[in-house]
């Protein structure tokens, strides 16, 4: 097998056919002197709102900002608890801590890597203000309807962390339209990117109004408004919004390319021992932000990744997530976690890998990864 170097796990993609138009819009922004919260941001918000199917969309400068702005708009603060799956990026929980509230961690279901509703039922109480559901790797949480019912029964907010889930669906309903609000990320590795950036989607007029105030230092209006809330600088630039417009126009095309690559992985891995694809639940359309596969219990993940990198030039992406939140050094120090508290998340971290997945990947690249896995695992 001929070695090919530098098969990267993820890579931002801008359609070369769009470059001249994007640069022309950048020039228009530069000449206008209006660099933030202008016509491009408004258009991007309207397009994203219509795509997700919510009444409102508010552009901010990161997915982390989108999470914190959402929680603060819902009134989350000191004395409140927010239930967070332990299998997520640290920004999900940090947004709770930044509000002065307490993150209450719960375990996950192995196959979906998403929150276990039974765990939520065990932890929910009178102090619970919200539950955050995280759609992992592009799969909308399969138990989303059960979570909605739990939150309605207990009178708490359901917030979606949809950072992985642009265009992902379950039963033809898009991620970002299930909870009271949702937070998206446009970080460079995401299915669509604005370089840095985020978006809040919601049907709530109150959340929409408050997030718009909070993202601009708490001002009641962008031009000349008084400070009415303790806000922050969470504004999106016009340059990011302009890029986002072109990315959103191509999002369905990006997703179909990823799904074609995933189909080839599925076919190839069926013939490789020691590894199997994640099973996508019925009714779910994954955007394949990540291509997740599970290793047999006796496979050494670290050794597998090392051999793929050193022998074949294949780098696997960061897992979702390894380690889980409670085993991150900062949370061990802050909260005293020792390991063993959330066994399903810990087992999933040991057993799953994310194979290279991005729009710039070719079917030839995928075949090469499959053959390399076959050789290493044999």
SVG drawing of the C-alpha trace seen along z (x, -y; Angstrom):
<svg xmlns="http://www.w3.org/2000/svg" viewBox="-46 -58 52 67">
<polyline fill="none" stroke="black" stroke-width="0.4" points="0.0,0.0 1.5,-3.3 1.8,-5.8 0.2,-9.2 1.1,-12.0 -1.1,-14.5 -4.7,-13.2 -6.0,-15.8 -9.0,-15.2 -10.8,-18.4 -10.4,-21.5 -12.5,-24.6 -13.8,-24.8 -14.7,-27.8 -16.0,-27.1 -13.4,-28.5 -16.3,-29.7 -17.4,-32.0 -14.0,-33.7 -14.4,-36.7 -17.9,-37.5 -16.7,-37.2 -13.8,-39.4 -16.0,-41.9 -18.3,-42.0 -15.3,-42.4 -14.3,-45.4 -17.8,-46.8 -17.6,-46.5 -14.2,-48.2 -15.4,-51.1 -18.6,-51.5 -16.8,-51.9 -19.5,-49.8 -17.7,-46.8 -20.2,-45.3 -24.0,-44.8 -24.8,-46.1 -26.6,-44.9 -24.6,-41.6 -25.3,-40.6 -29.0,-41.3 -29.2,-39.3 -27.2,-36.4 -29.6,-36.3 -32.7,-36.3 -31.3,-33.5 -30.3,-31.4 -33.6,-31.9 -35.5,-30.8 -33.2,-27.8 -33.6,-26.5 -37.3,-27.4 -37.4,-29.6 -38.9,-33.1 -35.5,-34.7 -31.8,-34.3 -29.2,-36.5 -25.5,-36.5 -22.7,-36.6 -19.0,-36.2 -18.7,-32.6 -20.6,-29.5 -19.5,-30.1 -21.0,-33.6 -24.2,-32.1 -24.5,-29.7 -23.8,-32.3 -26.0,-34.9 -28.9,-32.4 -28.6,-31.4 -28.3,-34.9 -31.3,-35.9 -33.3,-33.1 -32.3,-34.6 -29.9,-31.9 -27.7,-33.1 -26.4,-32.5 -28.4,-29.8 -29.6,-28.1 -28.6,-24.7 -28.3,-23.7 -28.1,-20.1 -25.3,-19.4 -24.2,-16.1 -20.7,-15.3 -19.9,-14.4 -19.5,-17.8 -16.9,-20.6 -16.0,-22.5 -17.7,-25.7 -21.1,-24.2 -20.5,-24.0 -18.3,-27.1 -21.2,-29.2 -23.2,-28.0 -20.4,-28.9 -19.9,-32.3 -23.5,-33.0 -22.8,-32.3 -24.9,-29.1 -23.9,-25.5 -23.4,-22.8 -25.0,-19.5 -23.4,-16.8 -25.2,-13.7 -24.1,-10.6 -24.9,-9.7 -26.2,-6.9 -23.4,-5.0 -24.4,-4.8 -25.6,-8.3 -23.1,-9.9 -26.0,-12.2 -27.6,-12.8 -29.5,-10.0 -33.0,-11.3 -33.2,-8.9 -30.1,-10.6 -31.8,-14.0 -34.9,-12.8 -32.6,-11.8 -30.8,-15.1 -33.6,-17.6 -34.9,-19.5 -36.4,-22.8 -33.1,-24.6 -32.9,-23.4 -33.4,-26.3 -32.5,-24.6 -31.3,-21.4 -28.8,-21.6 -29.0,-18.9 -25.9,-18.6 -26.3,-17.2 -23.0,-15.2 -21.2,-14.9 -24.1,-16.0 -26.7,-13.6 -29.7,-15.2 -30.3,-13.7 -32.5,-10.7 -34.4,-11.2 -35.1,-14.9 -38.9,-14.5 -38.5,-12.7 -36.3,-15.6 -38.9,-18.1 -41.6,-16.3 -39.4,-16.2 -38.6,-19.9 -42.3,-20.7 -43.3,-18.5 -40.8,-20.2 -41.2,-23.7 -37.6,-24.2 -36.0,-25.5 -34.6,-23.1 -31.6,-24.7 -29.9,-23.1 -26.1,-23.2 -26.3,-22.8 -22.6,-23.6 -22.2,-20.4 -25.6,-20.2 -26.0,-22.8 -28.7,-21.2 -29.0,-18.0 -32.6,-16.8 -34.8,-14.3 -38.1,-13.5 -37.6,-16.4 -37.2,-19.0 -33.9,-20.8 -31.6,-21.1 -32.0,-24.5 -35.8,-24.5 -36.6,-22.2 -35.8,-24.1 -36.6,-27.6 -33.3,-28.6 -30.3,-27.0 -26.6,-28.0 -24.6,-27.3 -20.9,-27.6 -19.2,-28.7 -15.6,-27.8 -13.4,-26.9 -13.8,-23.1 -17.6,-23.2 -19.8,-22.1 -20.1,-25.8 -17.8,-28.6 -17.5,-32.3 -14.0,-32.0 -15.2,-32.7 -18.8,-33.2 -22.0,-31.9 -25.8,-32.1 -28.7,-32.0 -32.0,-30.7 -35.3,-31.0 -39.1,-31.5 -39.1,-33.7 -39.5,-37.4 -38.1,-38.0 -35.0,-35.9 -34.4,-37.6 -34.6,-41.0 -32.4,-40.2 -29.7,-38.5 -29.5,-41.5 -29.0,-43.8 -26.5,-41.6 -24.3,-41.0 -23.7,-44.8 -22.5,-45.7 -26.1,-45.9 -27.1,-48.8 -30.8,-49.4 -29.9,-50.2 -26.8,-49.9 -26.6,-53.6 -26.8,-55.9 -28.6,-53.4 -28.3,-53.6 -26.8,-50.7 -29.8,-48.8 -28.1,-45.4 -24.7,-44.2 -23.7,-43.0 -20.6,-42.1 -18.9,-42.5 -20.4,-39.5 -20.9,-41.2 -20.3,-39.5 -18.3,-41.4 -19.7,-42.2 -16.8,-40.2 -17.8,-37.1 -21.5,-37.6 -20.6,-38.1 -18.7,-34.8 -21.5,-33.1 -24.0,-34.1 -22.0,-32.2 -21.4,-29.2 -25.1,-29.0 -26.0,-29.0 -23.8,-25.9 -24.6,-24.2 -26.9,-21.5 -24.2,-20.8 -21.6,-20.5 -23.9,-18.1 -24.6,-15.9 -20.8,-15.6 -20.2,-14.6 -23.0,-12.0 -21.5,-10.5 -18.1,-10.2 -19.8,-8.7 -21.6,-6.1 -18.3,-5.0 -16.8,-4.7 -19.9,-2.6 -19.4,-0.3 -15.6,0.1 -15.7,0.5 -18.1,3.4 -15.1,5.4 -12.7,4.3 -12.5,6.2 -12.1,4.4 -14.1,1.2 -17.7,0.4 -19.5,-2.8 -21.8,-4.6 -25.4,-3.6 -27.5,-6.5 -31.0,-6.3 -34.0,-6.0 -35.4,-9.4 -32.1,-11.2 -30.3,-13.0 -26.7,-13.5 -24.7,-16.3 -21.6,-14.2 -19.7,-16.9 -17.8,-14.0 -17.6,-10.4 -17.7,-8.4 -16.7,-4.8 -16.4,-2.5 -13.4,-0.2 -13.6,3.3 -12.8,3.4 -9.3,4.9 -8.1,2.3 -5.6,-0.3 -6.9,-3.6 -3.7,-5.5 -1.6,-3.0 -4.0,-2.9 -3.9,-6.7 -0.1,-6.7 0.4,-4.0 -2.0,-5.7 -0.2,-9.0 3.4,-7.6 3.0,-4.9 0.3,-6.3 0.2,-10.1 -3.4,-9.9 -4.4,-12.1 -7.6,-11.4 -9.7,-14.2 -10.4,-15.1 -12.9,-12.8 -16.3,-13.9 -15.2,-13.8 -12.0,-12.4 -11.7,-13.0 -15.2,-13.8 -15.7,-17.1 -15.3,-15.7 -11.8,-14.3 -10.5,-17.6 -7.7,-18.8 -9.4,-22.1 -12.6,-20.4 -10.7,-17.7 -9.1,-20.6 -12.3,-22.7 -14.7,-19.9 -12.6,-17.0 -13.6,-14.4 -11.5,-11.3 -12.8,-9.2 -15.5,-6.5 -18.4,-9.0 -19.8,-8.8 -19.0,-5.3 -20.8,-5.4 -19.1,-8.6 -15.7,-7.2 -16.2,-4.0 -17.3,-5.8 -14.3,-8.0 -12.0,-5.0 -13.8,-3.3 -14.6,-5.8 -12.5,-7.6 -13.4,-10.2 -12.1,-9.5 -11.1,-12.2 -14.2,-14.1 -14.4,-17.4 -15.7,-18.6 -12.2,-18.7 -11.8,-15.0 -12.1,-12.7 -13.5,-9.2 -9.9,-8.1 -8.8,-9.6 -11.6,-7.6 -10.6,-4.4 -7.0,-5.0 -8.1,-5.5 -10.1,-2.3 -7.2,-0.3 -4.8,-1.8 -7.3,-0.8 -7.5,2.7 -3.7,3.1 -3.2,1.6 -6.1,3.5 -5.1,6.8"/>
</svg>
